[in-house]
């Protein structure tokens, strides 16, 4: 009996040791993913800089960083600029090591691009007509689009860190579901269906949230602790950055800016309610205003052929006409901008942000948005609350959602198979 108890005791010790080793391995993988994420968002870092960002000890971060250098994931980038003391050695992600398939969807058009770790478009942008509303085949069509795109890229799937997808709708990020569009089979998720088809990790999020993520990490909102990012598109989306974090709300649906009931116009919104902001402030509204003005014989550079164009093309031509100074178009854009400003004024009273960024496809009109938006804020806000709030137009523009989709994948590096990336690095080094 004593012999069996002794053997059981030894077995328990070995099992405990194996469990400890597995736990350490999991933590090691998590730390590596976190380091890669920080290098993506910061470009170049020293060991000390990575240690501060990770809030881990310098010896631990140095050891893990050296392992990533040995694996070919990170490369020496020389010495940092002098700040008066000894210049530290800095590192960066290896070029051409890994890519992200970034997807930007709206209700009618899907854009796909292969992005590198510097947010450059390597392949794409491929545009495809893909209707989301009342289309039960939309998920299957998206899967086929992505499969064809990845095959056409001609690179190994081991070099694809993941697929990041921004899309409209009420999205459950954790479950990988969109309660508005792209309905998967019962018991499955959008991310699960696509991952099984593509054999790479897949992440989804609301389009406006990803635009806010891009702006906060790489655009006008970088370094701003509390800001609002307005996505001017077919609706008017909102991404919130509060205390440096993307705010999603209790159930993940925060930011439905379009559906603030702001008007008594008796116009039916796409959500089924009356008088939402979206009914008076969006690119769809702008296109319809301009088309109606042309029919009424308003003096403009545009012609009646605009009425036969797809919405995407019509919006682009109208924004270009506004930039060229078409007085009628500028007036219509100004009215839409003023209505957006009224909505922003409501949010300023609630959130008191330091910064508001106007982003999305509508940002192509540049500073034409600013004066009417600021006018609405001035007329509808208590000065004490709004006086410190700055409004700017995005420099990322229509690329913001693609950059945000890339950032979404990199935000989740701890969930990605790093052995696959190390293998890709080893293969690249052999070729070199």
Secondary structure as UniProt FT lines:
FT   HELIX           2..42
FT   STRAND          44..46
FT   HELIX           47..54
FT   HELIX           58..70
FT   TURN            71..72
FT   STRAND          74..79
FT   STRAND          89..93
FT   TURN            95..96
FT   STRAND          99..105
FT   STRAND          109..115
FT   TURN            117..118
FT   STRAND          121..129
FT   TURN            133..134
FT   TURN            136..137
FT   HELIX           138..153
FT   HELIX           157..159
FT   STRAND          160..167
FT   STRAND          171..172
FT   TURN            173..176
FT   STRAND          177..178
FT   TURN            186..187
FT   HELIX           190..198
FT   STRAND          202..206
FT   HELIX           207..218
FT   TURN            220..223
FT   STRAND          226..232
FT   STRAND          236..242
FT   TURN            243..244
FT   STRAND          245..247
FT   TURN            254..255
FT   HELIX           257..259
FT   TURN            270..271
FT   HELIX           277..279
FT   HELIX           283..295
FT   TURN            296..297
FT   HELIX           304..308
FT   HELIX           311..323
FT   TURN            324..325
FT   HELIX           327..351
FT   STRAND          355..359
FT   HELIX           361..365
FT   TURN            366..367
FT   HELIX           368..380
FT   HELIX           383..386
FT   TURN            387..388
FT   STRAND          390..393
FT   HELIX           397..399
FT   HELIX           400..411
FT   HELIX           413..415
FT   HELIX           418..431
//
